[in-house]
Amino acid sequence: MKSKIIFILSLVFVLLIFIKGYLFTTKYQTDDVKKEYTIFIQSLKAKSDTKVTYNVKLLNTNDKFILNIYDNSYDNLQTDLTQYANYKYGDVIKVKGKISIPKKLNNPGEFNYKLYLYSNNIHGLINTYEIPRKISYSKNIIDNIYSKVYMFKDYVQNIIKSSMNETNVNVA
């Protein structure tokens, strides 16, 4: 009797894992249509001359994504992306872009970016060439605390970077 219960519970557990995996992979599909998304900024991931990258979550679903804001240099006007690297934890923006889901790779031993994102509970990428709009949003107490912690973290990182020479800055 006890072994039947354990077998049934393990079967239900395995089925739940398969269902979660199926729902995770089919919830979002790569779409060629630009849509407007309301996004909650979690952290700045990277910035360069041509792209700013954030870890974000969709406000209405709390699903995590990576937001890439690209320079729209196709119009021969260089966009100053440094202004878009100043969003902080808790900022809410509206952005028009496309969701892309990395494809599964077929070569053995090759880095699987889709699996990497999945293991970090990230659903995909949102890519945009358009200017995001910051909107007002009332934060709860926990978001305010996280915001202060991330501001302090950025402050300490800036102090460390300013005290190092240019060759050692990328180590920090």
VEXMISE-645458 format. One record per residue (C-alpha): residue in three letters; x, y, z. Coordinates in nm, 3 decimals, always signed. Each point is the difference from the previous one (the first is absolute). Last residue first. Layout:
<rec r="ALA" east="X" north="Y" up="Z"/>
...
***
This chain:
<rec r="ALA" east="+3.555" north="+4.462" up="-1.079"/>
<rec r="VAL" east="+0.239" north="-0.149" up="-0.258"/>
<rec r="ASN" east="-0.122" north="+0.238" up="-0.271"/>
<rec r="VAL" east="+0.145" north="+0.298" up="+0.190"/>
<rec r="ASN" east="+0.357" north="-0.141" up="+0.007"/>
<rec r="THR" east="+0.124" north="+0.140" up="-0.332"/>
<rec r="GLU" east="-0.162" north="+0.342" up="+0.053"/>
<rec r="ASN" east="+0.161" north="+0.069" up="+0.339"/>
<rec r="MET" east="-0.197" north="-0.067" up="+0.313"/>
<rec r="SER" east="-0.139" north="+0.252" up="+0.253"/>
<rec r="SER" east="-0.290" north="+0.109" up="-0.224"/>
<rec r="LYS" east="-0.107" north="-0.359" up="-0.054"/>
<rec r="ILE" east="-0.006" north="-0.076" up="+0.374"/>
<rec r="ILE" east="-0.198" north="+0.315" up="+0.078"/>
<rec r="ASN" east="-0.244" north="-0.074" up="-0.284"/>
<rec r="GLN" east="-0.050" north="-0.356" up="+0.126"/>
<rec r="VAL" east="-0.071" north="+0.129" up="+0.353"/>
<rec r="TYR" east="-0.265" north="+0.243" up="-0.131"/>
<rec r="ASP" east="-0.154" north="-0.269" up="-0.220"/>
<rec r="LYS" east="-0.033" north="-0.231" up="+0.302"/>
<rec r="PHE" east="-0.152" north="+0.283" up="+0.206"/>
<rec r="MET" east="-0.256" north="+0.066" up="-0.275"/>
<rec r="TYR" east="-0.071" north="-0.375" up="-0.014"/>
<rec r="VAL" east="-0.068" north="-0.007" up="+0.376"/>
<rec r="LYS" east="-0.221" north="+0.311" up="-0.020"/>
<rec r="SER" east="-0.206" north="-0.150" up="-0.284"/>
<rec r="TYR" east="-0.031" north="-0.330" up="+0.185"/>
<rec r="ILE" east="-0.143" north="+0.187" up="+0.301"/>
<rec r="ASN" east="-0.244" north="+0.195" up="-0.221"/>
<rec r="ASP" east="-0.107" north="-0.320" up="-0.176"/>
<rec r="ILE" east="-0.069" north="-0.158" up="+0.340"/>
<rec r="ILE" east="-0.212" north="+0.297" up="+0.108"/>
<rec r="ASN" east="-0.223" north="-0.005" up="-0.309"/>
<rec r="LYS" east="+0.069" north="+0.209" up="-0.304"/>
<rec r="SER" east="-0.244" north="+0.242" up="-0.158"/>
<rec r="TYR" east="+0.056" north="+0.025" up="-0.373"/>
<rec r="SER" east="+0.074" north="+0.303" up="-0.211"/>
<rec r="ILE" east="+0.105" north="-0.072" up="-0.356"/>
<rec r="LYS" east="+0.340" north="+0.004" up="-0.168"/>
<rec r="ARG" east="-0.029" north="-0.010" up="-0.378"/>
<rec r="PRO" east="+0.235" north="-0.222" up="-0.202"/>
<rec r="ILE" east="+0.158" north="+0.141" up="-0.321"/>
<rec r="GLU" east="-0.028" north="-0.239" up="-0.291"/>
<rec r="TYR" east="+0.256" north="-0.248" up="-0.131"/>
<rec r="THR" east="-0.141" north="-0.283" up="+0.207"/>
<rec r="ASN" east="+0.080" north="-0.362" up="+0.083"/>
<rec r="ILE" east="-0.181" north="-0.198" up="+0.270"/>
<rec r="LEU" east="+0.184" north="-0.322" up="+0.075"/>
<rec r="GLY" east="-0.125" north="-0.329" up="+0.140"/>
<rec r="HIS" east="-0.183" north="-0.175" up="+0.284"/>
<rec r="ILE" east="+0.263" north="+0.042" up="+0.271"/>
<rec r="ASN" east="-0.020" north="-0.248" up="+0.289"/>
<rec r="ASN" east="+0.382" north="-0.009" up="+0.034"/>
<rec r="SER" east="+0.008" north="-0.365" up="-0.115"/>
<rec r="TYR" east="-0.226" north="+0.096" up="-0.292"/>
<rec r="LEU" east="+0.241" north="+0.274" up="-0.108"/>
<rec r="TYR" east="+0.293" north="-0.244" up="+0.002"/>
<rec r="LEU" east="-0.209" north="-0.263" up="-0.180"/>
<rec r="LYS" east="-0.079" north="+0.251" up="-0.277"/>
<rec r="TYR" east="+0.365" north="+0.107" up="-0.018"/>
<rec r="ASN" east="+0.119" north="-0.356" up="-0.068"/>
<rec r="PHE" east="+0.378" north="+0.023" up="-0.033"/>
<rec r="GLU" east="+0.120" north="-0.253" up="-0.259"/>
<rec r="GLY" east="+0.114" north="-0.343" up="+0.116"/>
<rec r="PRO" east="-0.214" north="-0.185" up="-0.253"/>
<rec r="ASN" east="-0.116" north="+0.217" up="-0.290"/>
<rec r="ASN" east="-0.378" north="+0.026" up="-0.031"/>
<rec r="LEU" east="-0.072" north="+0.319" up="+0.189"/>
<rec r="LYS" east="-0.343" north="+0.078" up="+0.140"/>
<rec r="LYS" east="-0.122" north="+0.336" up="-0.124"/>
<rec r="PRO" east="+0.006" north="+0.314" up="+0.210"/>
<rec r="ILE" east="-0.346" north="+0.146" up="+0.075"/>
<rec r="SER" east="-0.060" north="+0.347" up="-0.137"/>
<rec r="ILE" east="-0.255" north="+0.250" up="+0.123"/>
<rec r="LYS" east="-0.033" north="+0.310" up="-0.216"/>
<rec r="GLY" east="-0.009" north="+0.359" up="+0.112"/>
<rec r="LYS" east="-0.194" north="+0.302" up="+0.115"/>
<rec r="VAL" east="+0.099" north="+0.110" up="+0.349"/>
<rec r="LYS" east="-0.191" north="+0.131" up="+0.298"/>
<rec r="ILE" east="+0.212" north="+0.057" up="+0.306"/>
<rec r="VAL" east="-0.026" north="-0.069" up="+0.372"/>
<rec r="ASP" east="+0.292" north="+0.088" up="+0.224"/>
<rec r="GLY" east="+0.031" north="-0.237" up="+0.295"/>
<rec r="TYR" east="+0.372" north="-0.062" up="-0.022"/>
<rec r="LYS" east="+0.167" north="+0.288" up="-0.179"/>
<rec r="TYR" east="-0.010" north="+0.142" up="-0.351"/>
<rec r="ASN" east="+0.312" north="+0.200" up="-0.080"/>
<rec r="ALA" east="+0.128" north="-0.206" up="-0.294"/>
<rec r="TYR" east="-0.264" north="+0.153" up="-0.227"/>
<rec r="GLN" east="+0.164" north="+0.345" up="+0.018"/>
<rec r="THR" east="+0.332" north="-0.163" up="-0.091"/>
<rec r="LEU" east="-0.154" north="-0.119" up="-0.327"/>
<rec r="ASP" east="+0.066" north="+0.328" up="-0.181"/>
<rec r="THR" east="-0.157" north="-0.082" up="-0.334"/>
<rec r="GLN" east="+0.220" north="+0.047" up="-0.307"/>
<rec r="LEU" east="-0.202" north="+0.147" up="-0.284"/>
<rec r="ASN" east="+0.057" north="-0.175" up="-0.333"/>
<rec r="ASP" east="-0.362" north="-0.132" up="-0.003"/>
<rec r="TYR" east="+0.130" north="-0.358" up="+0.014"/>
<rec r="SER" east="+0.183" north="+0.104" up="+0.316"/>
<rec r="ASN" east="-0.291" north="-0.111" up="+0.217"/>
<rec r="ASP" east="+0.222" north="-0.080" up="+0.296"/>
<rec r="TYR" east="-0.128" north="-0.315" up="+0.166"/>
<rec r="ILE" east="-0.194" north="-0.045" up="+0.324"/>
<rec r="ASN" east="+0.024" north="-0.367" up="+0.098"/>
<rec r="LEU" east="-0.239" north="-0.114" up="+0.274"/>
<rec r="ILE" east="+0.067" north="-0.342" up="+0.155"/>
<rec r="PHE" east="-0.318" north="-0.165" up="+0.121"/>
<rec r="LYS" east="-0.164" north="-0.117" up="+0.322"/>
<rec r="ASP" east="-0.371" north="-0.083" up="+0.031"/>
<rec r="ASN" east="-0.172" north="+0.210" up="+0.270"/>
<rec r="THR" east="-0.327" north="-0.024" up="-0.200"/>
<rec r="ASN" east="-0.146" north="+0.352" up="-0.003"/>
<rec r="LEU" east="+0.326" north="+0.188" up="+0.052"/>
<rec r="LEU" east="+0.216" north="-0.196" up="-0.238"/>
<rec r="LYS" east="+0.331" north="-0.062" up="+0.168"/>
<rec r="VAL" east="+0.336" north="+0.156" up="-0.071"/>
<rec r="ASN" east="+0.373" north="-0.075" up="-0.010"/>
<rec r="TYR" east="+0.143" north="+0.286" up="-0.202"/>
<rec r="THR" east="+0.224" north="+0.038" up="-0.305"/>
<rec r="VAL" east="+0.118" north="+0.324" up="-0.164"/>
<rec r="LYS" east="+0.130" north="-0.020" up="-0.358"/>
<rec r="THR" east="+0.211" north="+0.184" up="-0.259"/>
<rec r="ASP" east="+0.264" north="+0.185" up="+0.203"/>
<rec r="SER" east="-0.002" north="-0.263" up="+0.272"/>
<rec r="LYS" east="-0.204" north="-0.087" up="+0.307"/>
<rec r="ALA" east="-0.052" north="-0.314" up="+0.201"/>
<rec r="LYS" east="-0.235" north="-0.167" up="+0.249"/>
<rec r="LEU" east="-0.175" north="+0.295" up="+0.159"/>
<rec r="SER" east="-0.238" north="-0.135" up="+0.262"/>
<rec r="GLN" east="-0.363" north="-0.076" up="+0.082"/>
<rec r="ILE" east="-0.192" north="+0.242" up="-0.222"/>
<rec r="PHE" east="-0.377" north="-0.062" up="-0.006"/>
<rec r="ILE" east="-0.134" north="-0.007" up="-0.357"/>
<rec r="THR" east="-0.326" north="+0.103" up="-0.162"/>
<rec r="TYR" east="+0.009" north="-0.147" up="-0.350"/>
<rec r="GLU" east="-0.109" north="+0.146" up="-0.333"/>
<rec r="LYS" east="+0.001" north="-0.239" up="-0.293"/>
<rec r="LYS" east="+0.212" north="-0.015" up="-0.312"/>
<rec r="VAL" east="-0.102" north="-0.287" up="-0.227"/>
<rec r="ASP" east="+0.264" north="-0.249" up="-0.114"/>
<rec r="ASP" east="-0.077" north="-0.237" up="+0.289"/>
<rec r="THR" east="+0.217" north="-0.266" up="+0.157"/>
<rec r="GLN" east="-0.232" north="-0.202" up="+0.220"/>
<rec r="TYR" east="-0.090" north="+0.041" up="+0.364"/>
<rec r="LYS" east="-0.205" north="-0.239" up="+0.214"/>
<rec r="THR" east="+0.106" north="-0.306" up="-0.199"/>
<rec r="THR" east="+0.337" north="-0.071" up="+0.163"/>
<rec r="PHE" east="-0.109" north="+0.068" up="+0.357"/>
<rec r="LEU" east="-0.331" north="-0.182" up="-0.043"/>
<rec r="TYR" east="+0.178" north="-0.314" up="-0.120"/>
<rec r="GLY" east="+0.260" north="+0.015" up="+0.278"/>
<rec r="LYS" east="-0.269" north="+0.049" up="+0.265"/>
<rec r="ILE" east="-0.202" north="-0.291" up="-0.144"/>
<rec r="PHE" east="+0.306" north="-0.225" up="-0.002"/>
<rec r="ILE" east="+0.086" north="+0.089" up="+0.361"/>
<rec r="LEU" east="-0.360" north="-0.053" up="+0.108"/>
<rec r="LEU" east="-0.005" north="-0.341" up="-0.167"/>
<rec r="VAL" east="+0.316" north="-0.104" up="+0.186"/>
<rec r="PHE" east="-0.151" north="+0.107" up="+0.334"/>
<rec r="VAL" east="-0.328" north="-0.181" up="-0.073"/>
<rec r="LEU" east="+0.194" north="-0.318" up="-0.078"/>
<rec r="SER" east="+0.205" north="+0.038" up="+0.319"/>
<rec r="LEU" east="-0.319" north="+0.043" up="+0.203"/>
<rec r="ILE" east="-0.160" north="-0.306" up="-0.163"/>
<rec r="PHE" east="+0.308" north="-0.218" up="+0.059"/>
<rec r="ILE" east="+0.029" north="+0.115" up="+0.364"/>
<rec r="ILE" east="-0.368" north="-0.077" up="+0.056"/>
<rec r="LYS" east="+0.037" north="-0.342" up="-0.162"/>
<rec r="SER" east="+0.308" north="-0.075" up="+0.215"/>
<rec r="LYS" east="-0.193" north="+0.077" up="+0.319"/>
<rec r="MET" east="-0.278" north="-0.240" up="-0.095"/>
***
